[in-house]
Amino acid sequence: MYLTELRNGQTAVVKDIEGGGGAKDRLESLGIMPEKKITKISSHFWGGPVTVMIGKTKVAIGHGMAKKIIVEN
């Protein structure tokens, strides 16, 4: 499932990141990489930013970027 499909407050493990090297590098620089636990804090139904927690760090990413993150809960 994609990160965007998680409910607010739900935790999952990142399994893969779709997209090119630029997208993967950008997400990894934010701490989002395979085998990391990620908690979806909030998002907007109409495609606004998605706020997540990785460890003790809160990060907001675009909805399009969040749709590249494959998670498993």
Biotite code that builds the C-alpha atoms (Angstrom):
import biotite.structure as struc

atoms = struc.array([
    struc.Atom([0.000, 0.000, 0.000], chain_id="A", res_id=1, res_name="MET", atom_name="CA", element="C"),
    struc.Atom([1.084, 3.578, -0.457], chain_id="A", res_id=2, res_name="TYR", atom_name="CA", element="C"),
    struc.Atom([1.778, 6.003, 2.381], chain_id="A", res_id=3, res_name="LEU", atom_name="CA", element="C"),
    struc.Atom([-1.196, 8.085, 1.256], chain_id="A", res_id=4, res_name="THR", atom_name="CA", element="C"),
    struc.Atom([-3.496, 5.119, 2.027], chain_id="A", res_id=5, res_name="GLU", atom_name="CA", element="C"),
    struc.Atom([-2.576, 4.985, 5.734], chain_id="A", res_id=6, res_name="LEU", atom_name="CA", element="C"),
    struc.Atom([-4.989, 6.530, 8.201], chain_id="A", res_id=7, res_name="ARG", atom_name="CA", element="C"),
    struc.Atom([-3.822, 9.417, 10.352], chain_id="A", res_id=8, res_name="ASN", atom_name="CA", element="C"),
    struc.Atom([-1.919, 8.069, 13.368], chain_id="A", res_id=9, res_name="GLY", atom_name="CA", element="C"),
    struc.Atom([-1.178, 4.715, 11.727], chain_id="A", res_id=10, res_name="GLN", atom_name="CA", element="C"),
    struc.Atom([2.405, 3.366, 11.753], chain_id="A", res_id=11, res_name="THR", atom_name="CA", element="C"),
    struc.Atom([3.975, 1.232, 9.019], chain_id="A", res_id=12, res_name="ALA", atom_name="CA", element="C"),
    struc.Atom([7.371, 0.160, 7.698], chain_id="A", res_id=13, res_name="VAL", atom_name="CA", element="C"),
    struc.Atom([8.731, 1.626, 4.460], chain_id="A", res_id=14, res_name="VAL", atom_name="CA", element="C"),
    struc.Atom([9.214, -1.235, 1.986], chain_id="A", res_id=15, res_name="LYS", atom_name="CA", element="C"),
    struc.Atom([10.221, 0.603, -1.201], chain_id="A", res_id=16, res_name="ASP", atom_name="CA", element="C"),
    struc.Atom([10.328, 3.974, -2.889], chain_id="A", res_id=17, res_name="ILE", atom_name="CA", element="C"),
    struc.Atom([9.147, 4.261, -6.468], chain_id="A", res_id=18, res_name="GLU", atom_name="CA", element="C"),
    struc.Atom([10.591, 6.812, -8.813], chain_id="A", res_id=19, res_name="GLY", atom_name="CA", element="C"),
    struc.Atom([13.973, 7.893, -10.023], chain_id="A", res_id=20, res_name="GLY", atom_name="CA", element="C"),
    struc.Atom([17.183, 8.524, -8.161], chain_id="A", res_id=21, res_name="GLY", atom_name="CA", element="C"),
    struc.Atom([16.265, 12.131, -7.433], chain_id="A", res_id=22, res_name="GLY", atom_name="CA", element="C"),
    struc.Atom([13.086, 11.186, -5.600], chain_id="A", res_id=23, res_name="ALA", atom_name="CA", element="C"),
    struc.Atom([14.853, 8.449, -3.644], chain_id="A", res_id=24, res_name="LYS", atom_name="CA", element="C"),
    struc.Atom([17.742, 10.745, -2.729], chain_id="A", res_id=25, res_name="ASP", atom_name="CA", element="C"),
    struc.Atom([15.371, 13.491, -1.589], chain_id="A", res_id=26, res_name="ARG", atom_name="CA", element="C"),
    struc.Atom([13.342, 11.143, 0.602], chain_id="A", res_id=27, res_name="LEU", atom_name="CA", element="C"),
    struc.Atom([16.453, 9.492, 2.042], chain_id="A", res_id=28, res_name="GLU", atom_name="CA", element="C"),
    struc.Atom([17.805, 12.923, 2.965], chain_id="A", res_id=29, res_name="SER", atom_name="CA", element="C"),
    struc.Atom([14.640, 13.324, 5.065], chain_id="A", res_id=30, res_name="LEU", atom_name="CA", element="C"),
    struc.Atom([15.216, 9.939, 6.721], chain_id="A", res_id=31, res_name="GLY", atom_name="CA", element="C"),
    struc.Atom([12.584, 8.089, 4.683], chain_id="A", res_id=32, res_name="ILE", atom_name="CA", element="C"),
    struc.Atom([14.134, 4.851, 3.428], chain_id="A", res_id=33, res_name="MET", atom_name="CA", element="C"),
    struc.Atom([13.343, 1.126, 3.315], chain_id="A", res_id=34, res_name="PRO", atom_name="CA", element="C"),
    struc.Atom([12.970, -0.665, 6.656], chain_id="A", res_id=35, res_name="GLU", atom_name="CA", element="C"),
    struc.Atom([12.318, 2.574, 8.588], chain_id="A", res_id=36, res_name="LYS", atom_name="CA", element="C"),
    struc.Atom([9.158, 2.928, 10.678], chain_id="A", res_id=37, res_name="LYS", atom_name="CA", element="C"),
    struc.Atom([6.975, 5.829, 9.607], chain_id="A", res_id=38, res_name="ILE", atom_name="CA", element="C"),
    struc.Atom([3.849, 7.248, 11.236], chain_id="A", res_id=39, res_name="THR", atom_name="CA", element="C"),
    struc.Atom([1.363, 9.278, 9.231], chain_id="A", res_id=40, res_name="LYS", atom_name="CA", element="C"),
    struc.Atom([0.388, 12.291, 11.313], chain_id="A", res_id=41, res_name="ILE", atom_name="CA", element="C"),
    struc.Atom([-1.979, 14.065, 8.937], chain_id="A", res_id=42, res_name="SER", atom_name="CA", element="C"),
    struc.Atom([-2.848, 14.758, 5.336], chain_id="A", res_id=43, res_name="SER", atom_name="CA", element="C"),
    struc.Atom([-5.407, 16.613, 3.298], chain_id="A", res_id=44, res_name="HIS", atom_name="CA", element="C"),
    struc.Atom([-7.907, 14.597, 1.281], chain_id="A", res_id=45, res_name="PHE", atom_name="CA", element="C"),
    struc.Atom([-7.551, 16.857, -1.756], chain_id="A", res_id=46, res_name="TRP", atom_name="CA", element="C"),
    struc.Atom([-3.826, 16.264, -2.191], chain_id="A", res_id=47, res_name="GLY", atom_name="CA", element="C"),
    struc.Atom([-2.086, 18.715, 0.103], chain_id="A", res_id=48, res_name="GLY", atom_name="CA", element="C"),
    struc.Atom([1.045, 17.924, 2.106], chain_id="A", res_id=49, res_name="PRO", atom_name="CA", element="C"),
    struc.Atom([1.374, 14.732, 4.127], chain_id="A", res_id=50, res_name="VAL", atom_name="CA", element="C"),
    struc.Atom([2.941, 15.080, 7.576], chain_id="A", res_id=51, res_name="THR", atom_name="CA", element="C"),
    struc.Atom([4.823, 12.053, 8.895], chain_id="A", res_id=52, res_name="VAL", atom_name="CA", element="C"),
    struc.Atom([6.986, 11.171, 11.865], chain_id="A", res_id=53, res_name="MET", atom_name="CA", element="C"),
    struc.Atom([10.245, 9.270, 11.359], chain_id="A", res_id=54, res_name="ILE", atom_name="CA", element="C"),
    struc.Atom([11.879, 8.544, 14.685], chain_id="A", res_id=55, res_name="GLY", atom_name="CA", element="C"),
    struc.Atom([11.589, 11.819, 16.563], chain_id="A", res_id=56, res_name="LYS", atom_name="CA", element="C"),
    struc.Atom([11.518, 13.963, 13.421], chain_id="A", res_id=57, res_name="THR", atom_name="CA", element="C"),
    struc.Atom([8.329, 15.394, 11.922], chain_id="A", res_id=58, res_name="LYS", atom_name="CA", element="C"),
    struc.Atom([8.458, 15.971, 8.151], chain_id="A", res_id=59, res_name="VAL", atom_name="CA", element="C"),
    struc.Atom([5.934, 17.341, 5.631], chain_id="A", res_id=60, res_name="ALA", atom_name="CA", element="C"),
    struc.Atom([6.143, 16.021, 2.072], chain_id="A", res_id=61, res_name="ILE", atom_name="CA", element="C"),
    struc.Atom([4.044, 16.658, -0.998], chain_id="A", res_id=62, res_name="GLY", atom_name="CA", element="C"),
    struc.Atom([1.150, 14.347, -1.801], chain_id="A", res_id=63, res_name="HIS", atom_name="CA", element="C"),
    struc.Atom([2.788, 13.264, -5.074], chain_id="A", res_id=64, res_name="GLY", atom_name="CA", element="C"),
    struc.Atom([5.988, 12.317, -3.274], chain_id="A", res_id=65, res_name="MET", atom_name="CA", element="C"),
    struc.Atom([4.014, 10.439, -0.612], chain_id="A", res_id=66, res_name="ALA", atom_name="CA", element="C"),
    struc.Atom([2.417, 8.336, -3.365], chain_id="A", res_id=67, res_name="LYS", atom_name="CA", element="C"),
    struc.Atom([5.900, 7.035, -4.256], chain_id="A", res_id=68, res_name="LYS", atom_name="CA", element="C"),
    struc.Atom([6.406, 5.511, -0.791], chain_id="A", res_id=69, res_name="ILE", atom_name="CA", element="C"),
    struc.Atom([5.293, 1.889, -0.457], chain_id="A", res_id=70, res_name="ILE", atom_name="CA", element="C"),
    struc.Atom([4.635, 0.809, 3.129], chain_id="A", res_id=71, res_name="VAL", atom_name="CA", element="C"),
    struc.Atom([3.543, -2.326, 4.973], chain_id="A", res_id=72, res_name="GLU", atom_name="CA", element="C"),
    struc.Atom([1.766, -2.226, 8.315], chain_id="A", res_id=73, res_name="ASN", atom_name="CA", element="C"),
])
